[in-house]
Amino acid sequence: MDISLTGKNALIGGSTQGIGLAIAQQLSLQGASCTLIARNEERLKEALGTLDTSQGQQHDYLVADYSNYSGVASTVAQHVQNKNIHILINNTGGPAAGPITTASPEAFLQAFQQHLICNQLITQQVIEGMKSDGYGRIVNIISTSVKIPLKGLGVSNTIRGAVASWAKTMSNELAAFGITVNNVLPGATATARLENIVQNKAAKTGHDIEDVTQEMLDEIPMKRFGKPSEIAAAAAFLASPAAAYITGVSIPVDGGRTGSL
């Protein structure tokens, strides 16, 4: 099975921590040269130092804030003038938790711009390079809420579903060029975002953090949270030559928590 990414260039969003960083690290281990993109330059520099370079990979980074979608598009457009991107990992921090009944229009608009609009603009910038080099893999890191909405994540559930539909449509249009578009749906994963969700839920309910954590674990057949590296493994496979005939799918990586096929 060919999972080597030697000679491939990858662009990874939200790659200074958590799942995004784990994906960048895994792609580099498989030989890809990685371009990290996030808003904090100091953390980007630190993340860059954790990537494998034993196969002659050349890693770099871009500073961009996904709350400014036009700025992100401009930054990526300038970057691809000198380097074709073969693997795009669309990933950014999720919207704040909260019920949908009290969500503001601004919360929806902000999330829509940071996720769907940024995905669209970045993808548009890398497509031609993928076509010309004959290799393209687009992997979107979304959420299991694409399958079943999660309690207390009203805005996130809404936007994640929109991104999944966008990705399926994009996959159909790019399939003839051998470019695949797929979604990885992380379940509860041990990241800073999960810690914030647990803390917020504990504060709102008056329950101990340990009790809230245990309640979440009880919903997972494997009885543990996922590791960022486990999400990264799924994304890296979809980015590899071995996954050439897989496109337009959403794959949960959640320890069996999602209660649907």
Phi, psi and omega in degrees: 000128184267107176242012179290137177244021178301130181086359180261147176252130182240141174244122187237119179280155177053046194255025177262353181199171172055222185296318181300315178294318179299322178294315179301317180297318180292317179298321179294323178297330179272004172106358182284146169272125190251136170251116179271144177225127179195180186263343185257108185293322180298317179290329175297317179297318179296316181296321181302325181289349180265359185271145180290137178232015187289347181250021179080018181294147177243105183260150175209186181212160176234137177262118180202147180251120184293350175284348176244085188294327179291325177293320177298313181300317180296318180296315180292321180301318179294321182296317185283356173293334183246351183208124174284140177260129180259334183229123177243123174252106177276113185206132174204163184300143183284160178298159179297148178289160178150156180290153182286335183293338180248006182289139181272158175303323181297323179295319178294315182297316179298314180295320180299318180291317183291330184257287187293313183294317177297318177304314182299311184292319179293317180300317179301327182286333186260347186301313185297323177295321177297316180298313185293328180267356177070026178209126179209128176224120176244120182237123180256128177267111186244249183190156176293350177295347173298327180272310181220121180305143180263142181298137174076013179232057187301308181293316181299313179304317183294311184290321180299319178297322178295319180295321179297319178292321176301315183295319179296318178296316179297321181298321180294321183284334183260352185301321183296342179264004182076015178264124181259149178227117182222162180240135170256131184248092180292141169275206178294113186239140185290084179228174178298326179296319179296319178300318180294320179297317180296314181296318179295318179294320179296318180294321182285327184265345183078012180269158176291150178301323180297321180291319179296317179299315181295323177299320179291319180295326181295339180276352185254119180306325180281351175060032175205161175279154178286161175259144176307325180294333179285326173292319181299324181297320179293316180296319182293323176297315180296336179276352188269165175300331182296339183261025187298335184253016177250117178207150177076021183247159175239117187249113175289138172233086196216015179068017178090010186292322185295123186271042177214164179285000000 
